[in-house]
Amino acid sequence: MKIIKNNKNLLYLACIIVVILFNLLFVEFGFIVLIVIVSLIIVATTITLKDEKKQLILLAFLLVFHIYVWFIFT
C-alpha cells in the first residue's frame, strides 16, 4: 500500500486514462459517453474515499465493469 499512498494522483490519472482509452474501443458514441460518465463517477468516488480497502474495491469493480461491458458489446 506504500506505493499507492505515495503515487495516489498518478494512480487516479492512470485510471482515468485507461477508462477513456478502453472506451475508445466502442463504435457507438452513445455507449462511449454513458460508460465514460459512469466510470468517471466511480473514479471520483474512489478519490474522495479515505479507506484504502474501499478504494481498491471500487477500482476492482471498475475493472470488472469494463470487462463485462466489453464482453457484452463486442
C-alpha positions in Angstrom: 0.0 0.0 0.0 3.0 2.3 0.3 3.2 2.6 -3.5 -0.4 3.7 -3.7 0.0 6.2 -0.9 3.0 7.8 -2.5 1.6 7.9 -6.0 -2.1 8.4 -5.5 -2.5 11.2 -8.1 -0.6 9.1 -10.6 -2.8 6.1 -9.9 -6.0 8.1 -10.4 -4.7 9.7 -13.5 -3.8 6.3 -14.9 -7.3 5.0 -14.0 -8.9 7.9 -15.9 -6.6 7.4 -18.9 -7.3 3.7 -19.0 -11.0 4.3 -18.8 -11.0 6.7 -21.7 -8.7 4.6 -23.9 -10.8 1.5 -23.1 -14.0 3.3 -24.1 -12.5 4.3 -27.4 -12.8 0.7 -28.5 -16.5 1.0 -28.8 -18.0 2.1 -32.1 -21.3 3.5 -30.8 -20.8 7.0 -29.5 -23.8 6.8 -27.1 -22.3 3.8 -25.3 -18.9 5.6 -25.0 -20.5 8.6 -23.3 -22.5 6.5 -20.9 -19.6 4.3 -19.9 -17.2 7.2 -19.6 -19.7 9.1 -17.3 -20.3 6.0 -15.1 -16.5 5.3 -14.9 -15.6 8.9 -14.0 -18.2 8.8 -11.3 -16.7 5.7 -9.9 -13.1 7.2 -10.1 -14.3 10.4 -8.5 -15.9 8.5 -5.7 -12.7 6.5 -5.2 -10.7 9.6 -4.9 -12.9 11.0 -2.2 -12.8 7.9 0.0 -10.3 7.7 2.8 -10.4 4.0 3.4 -7.9 2.2 1.1 -9.8 -1.1 1.1 -12.9 0.7 -0.3 -10.7 2.4 -2.9 -9.3 -0.9 -4.1 -12.8 -2.5 -4.1 -14.1 0.4 -6.3 -11.2 0.2 -8.6 -11.7 -3.6 -8.9 -15.4 -3.0 -9.6 -14.4 -0.5 -12.3 -12.2 -3.2 -13.9 -14.9 -5.9 -13.7 -17.5 -3.4 -15.1 -15.4 -2.7 -18.1 -14.7 -6.3 -18.8 -18.4 -7.1 -18.5 -19.3 -4.2 -20.9 -16.6 -5.2 -23.3 -17.9 -8.8 -23.5 -21.5 -7.7 -24.0 -20.8 -5.2 -26.7 -18.2 -7.0 -28.7 
